[in-house]
Amino acid sequence: MVRRRAEHNNCEILSLEEVSLHQQDIEKIEHIDKWCRDLKILYLQNNLIPRIENVYRLKKLEYLNLALNNVELIENLEGCESLQKLDLTVNFVGRLSSVESLKNNLHLRELFLVGNPCTEFEGYRQYVVASLPQLKYLDGKEIGRSERIRARQGLDEVRRRIRQQEQDYLQKRASEKEEAQREGGEVQRGPKRESRSSVKAKNPGFDGRWYTDINNTIPVHEENKEIQGREEKEKTSCLSSEDQEREFWEKPCAYTPESRLETHRHLDEKKKAKERKAVKTPKAPRTLITPHGRVMNVNEPKLDFNLTEDGDNNTIVLDLEVYRHMDTSLMDVDVQPTYARVTVKGKIFQLVLPAEVRPDSSTAKRSQITGHLVLTMPKVLYVVKPILVLTLPRVCSKTYPGPHKAKGIRDFGPLLHTDLLQILQVSGLSLGKTNLQLPPL
């Protein structure tokens, strides 16, 4: 924690001169005097510190802020030789005589005790001003020369009254501690269970005698009353969380270190319960291929796509509308004979192909304009389509003299209405046995 708070000092704690540890739920001051010997300013306000300790080695400490804590006694500050300002605002300092331990802090100039029980004592300011002659400011108010002179007059009587008020306050604190311990013990132990012997002693008929009440037609035994009372207690204990929360905050209690600690623990438990609810249970891994070998279609990134078949090139083309400005390094393509899988920022897109393809001949390209990812996958089975080439004799309406006749070109005359089967027979081709009815040309 201290190293995290030392970012302004390159996380070096040995040479640290100022550190802020406020609102960290600290319940004890420790290790700070060993790790940060050169510390000059220490902020520890708004924690749960009950005692000032482990700071006597901080010889260079000039400012110590312990406001909003549970400190009840001013002590263990004699070793802080350079201390100039001490802030104990809103604590539980009830022994006002403990300020006399600050006499050895010769450089102390400012002291804040606002919000402590000792400030309600009669003669509080006079006693502090007379006890600490090196002070210049008390609770933010300057101490004048005339005030200091008046404070010294009648100091013995003021000290006697302060002692008496301290005793009264200590007795009050002792009763508050006993009450807090009693309430804490009741919460831990819970309701007591009665032994069977005591229950039997209260039930009629167990002492060997018969009981008859002619005035009561429906007798109500004490055991039934106890059961009813127990049921009522169970109902009250089964209040909803909202009712318990409202009851906790509306319950009147004294402002003491114990109540402050109880409030903190209540808020801490509420925070942890909220964090437990906020933690999402990890989702089960998505099934891409079933145990039986069936490939599933998956679209986790929710991308639009277009799957087409190019008959001319005998390929399957997958156009995946990937985000235009996404880096290509965030995508991974895996083409298998029966499916294609694309991983986009950890999310899987998987699609079953309509035909078997050749992964080694497949290509993946990215459009520089739209950003789409285009997968071109050639099919494995190349269907060879038969191409029929017909060599038809020359169609002439009359015989031309010349070299054509010498070459043996036959003249069939006008064949405008000749069927295809007749042309094939004339050309010496045969389609075998077929019943095709071809339309006339």
Backbone hydrogen bonds, N-H to C=O, Kabsch-Sander energy under -0.5 kcal/mol:
donor,donor_aa,acceptor,acceptor_aa,energy
5,R,1,M,-1.8
6,A,3,R,-1.0
7,E,4,R,-0.7
9,N,6,A,-1.3
10,N,7,E,-1.6
11,C,6,A,-2.8
12,E,9,N,-1.5
13,I,11,C,-0.6
16,L,13,I,-0.9
19,V,41,I,-1.7
21,L,19,V,-0.6
21,L,43,Y,-2.9
23,Q,45,Q,-1.5
24,Q,21,L,-0.5
30,E,28,K,-0.6
33,D,54,N,-0.5
34,K,31,H,-0.8
35,W,31,H,-2.1
36,C,32,I,-1.9
38,D,14,L,-0.6
39,L,36,C,-1.1
40,K,17,E,-3.0
41,I,17,E,-2.2
42,L,63,Y,-2.3
43,Y,19,V,-2.2
44,L,42,L,-0.6
44,L,65,N,-2.5
46,N,67,A,-2.5
47,N,68,L,-0.9
48,L,26,I,-2.6
53,E,51,R,-0.7
58,L,55,V,-1.5
59,K,57,R,-1.9
60,K,37,R,-0.6
61,L,58,L,-1.0
62,E,40,K,-2.8
63,Y,40,K,-2.1
64,L,85,K,-2.1
65,N,42,L,-2.3
66,L,64,L,-0.6
66,L,87,D,-2.9
68,L,89,T,-2.7
69,N,90,V,-0.6
70,N,49,I,-1.9
72,E,50,P,-0.9
75,E,73,L,-0.7
80,C,77,L,-1.0
81,E,79,G,-1.8
82,S,59,K,-0.8
83,L,80,C,-1.3
84,Q,62,E,-2.5
85,K,62,E,-2.0
86,L,110,E,-2.0
87,D,64,L,-2.3
88,L,86,L,-0.6
88,L,112,F,-2.4
90,V,114,V,-3.3
92,F,71,V,-2.5
94,G,72,E,-1.1
94,G,92,F,-0.7
95,R,72,E,-0.8
96,L,94,G,-1.2
98,S,95,R,-1.7
99,V,96,L,-1.8
100,E,97,S,-1.4
101,S,98,S,-1.5
102,L,99,V,-1.9
103,K,100,E,-1.4
105,N,102,L,-1.0
106,L,104,N,-1.6
108,L,105,N,-1.6
109,R,84,Q,-2.8
110,E,84,Q,-2.1
111,L,137,Y,-1.5
112,F,86,L,-2.0
113,L,111,L,-0.5
116,N,113,L,-1.4
118,C,93,V,-1.9
119,T,116,N,-1.4
120,E,117,P,-1.5
121,F,118,C,-1.4
124,Y,121,F,-1.4
127,Y,123,G,-2.2
128,V,124,Y,-2.1
129,V,125,R,-2.6
130,A,126,Q,-2.0
131,S,127,Y,-2.0
132,L,128,V,-2.0
135,L,132,L,-1.3
136,K,109,R,-2.4
137,Y,109,R,-2.3
138,L,141,K,-2.5
139,D,111,L,-3.0
141,K,138,L,-1.5
143,I,136,K,-2.9
144,G,142,E,-0.7
148,R,144,G,-1.8
149,I,145,R,-1.9
150,R,146,S,-2.4
151,A,147,E,-2.1
152,R,148,R,-1.3
153,Q,149,I,-0.8
155,L,152,R,-1.1
158,V,154,G,-1.8
159,R,155,L,-2.7
160,R,156,D,-2.0
161,R,157,E,-2.1
162,I,158,V,-2.3
163,R,159,R,-2.2
164,Q,160,R,-1.9
165,Q,161,R,-2.3
166,E,162,I,-2.2
167,Q,163,R,-2.0
168,D,164,Q,-1.9
169,Y,165,Q,-2.3
170,L,166,E,-2.7
171,Q,167,Q,-2.1
172,K,168,D,-1.9
173,R,169,Y,-2.5
174,A,170,L,-2.2
175,S,171,Q,-2.0
176,E,172,K,-2.0
177,K,173,R,-2.4
178,E,174,A,-2.2
179,E,175,S,-2.3
180,A,176,E,-2.3
181,Q,177,K,-2.5
182,R,178,E,-2.4
183,E,179,E,-2.6
184,G,180,A,-2.4
185,G,181,Q,-2.5
186,E,182,R,-2.2
187,V,183,E,-2.0
188,Q,184,G,-1.9
189,R,185,G,-2.8
190,G,186,E,-2.4
199,V,195,S,-2.0
200,K,196,R,-2.7
201,A,197,S,-2.1
202,K,198,S,-1.5
203,N,199,V,-1.3
206,F,203,N,-1.1
208,G,205,G,-0.7
214,I,212,T,-0.5
217,T,215,N,-0.7
221,H,219,P,-0.6
225,K,221,H,-1.5
226,E,222,E,-2.3
227,I,223,E,-2.2
228,Q,224,N,-2.5
229,G,225,K,-2.4
230,R,226,E,-2.3
231,E,227,I,-2.4
232,E,228,Q,-2.1
233,K,229,G,-2.0
234,E,230,R,-2.1
235,K,231,E,-2.2
236,T,232,E,-2.3
237,S,233,K,-2.1
238,C,234,E,-1.1
239,L,236,T,-0.7
244,Q,240,S,-2.3
245,E,241,S,-2.4
246,R,242,E,-2.5
247,E,243,D,-2.6
248,F,244,Q,-2.2
249,W,245,E,-1.9
250,E,246,R,-2.1
251,K,247,E,-1.1
256,T,254,A,-1.2
260,R,256,T,-2.4
261,L,257,P,-2.1
262,E,258,E,-2.4
263,T,259,S,-2.4
264,H,260,R,-2.0
265,R,261,L,-2.3
266,H,262,E,-2.3
267,L,263,T,-2.4
268,D,264,H,-2.4
269,E,265,R,-2.6
270,K,266,H,-2.1
271,K,267,L,-2.3
272,K,268,D,-2.4
273,A,269,E,-2.5
274,K,270,K,-2.0
275,E,271,K,-2.2
276,R,272,K,-2.5
277,K,273,A,-1.9
278,A,274,K,-2.0
279,V,275,E,-1.4
288,L,286,R,-0.7
290,T,294,R,-2.6
293,G,290,T,-2.3
296,M,288,L,-2.7
298,V,296,M,-0.5
298,V,350,Q,-2.1
300,E,348,I,-2.5
302,K,299,N,-0.6
306,N,319,D,-1.8
308,T,306,N,-0.5
308,T,317,V,-2.7
310,D,315,T,-2.9
311,G,309,E,-0.9
314,N,310,D,-0.9
315,T,310,D,-1.8
316,I,377,M,-2.8
317,V,308,T,-2.9
318,L,375,L,-2.6
319,D,306,N,-3.0
319,D,317,V,-0.5
320,L,318,L,-0.7
320,L,373,L,-3.1
321,E,304,D,-2.7
321,E,319,D,-0.6
322,V,320,L,-2.1
326,M,323,Y,-1.2
330,L,327,D,-1.6
331,M,328,T,-1.7
332,D,343,T,-1.8
334,D,341,R,-3.0
336,Q,334,D,-0.5
336,Q,339,Y,-3.0
340,A,351,L,-2.3
341,R,334,D,-3.2
342,V,349,F,-3.2
343,T,332,D,-3.1
344,V,342,V,-0.6
344,V,347,K,-3.1
345,K,330,L,-2.4
345,K,343,T,-0.6
347,K,344,V,-1.8
349,F,342,V,-2.8
350,Q,298,V,-3.1
351,L,340,A,-2.4
353,L,338,T,-2.5
357,V,337,P,-2.0
358,R,378,P,-2.4
361,S,358,R,-0.9
362,S,359,P,-1.0
363,T,376,T,-2.2
365,K,374,V,-2.4
367,S,372,H,-2.8
371,G,367,S,-1.0
373,L,320,L,-2.8
374,V,365,K,-3.1
374,V,372,H,-0.6
375,L,318,L,-2.8
375,L,373,L,-0.5
376,T,363,T,-2.5
376,T,374,V,-0.5
377,M,316,I,-2.8
377,M,375,L,-0.6
379,K,314,N,-2.1
380,V,356,E,-2.4
382,Y,380,V,-0.8
383,V,381,L,-0.7
384,V,382,Y,-0.6
385,K,383,V,-0.7
388,L,386,P,-0.6
389,V,387,I,-0.6
390,L,388,L,-0.6
392,L,390,L,-0.8
396,C,394,R,-0.6
405,K,402,G,-0.8
406,A,402,G,-0.9
407,K,403,P,-1.6
408,G,405,K,-0.8
409,I,404,H,-1.5
412,F,394,R,-0.6
412,F,410,R,-0.6
418,T,415,L,-1.0
423,I,419,D,-1.6
424,L,420,L,-2.2
425,Q,421,L,-2.2
426,V,422,Q,-2.3
427,S,423,I,-2.0
428,G,424,L,-0.6
428,G,425,Q,-0.7
429,L,424,L,-2.8
434,T,432,G,-0.8
438,L,436,L,-0.8
441,L,418,T,-0.5
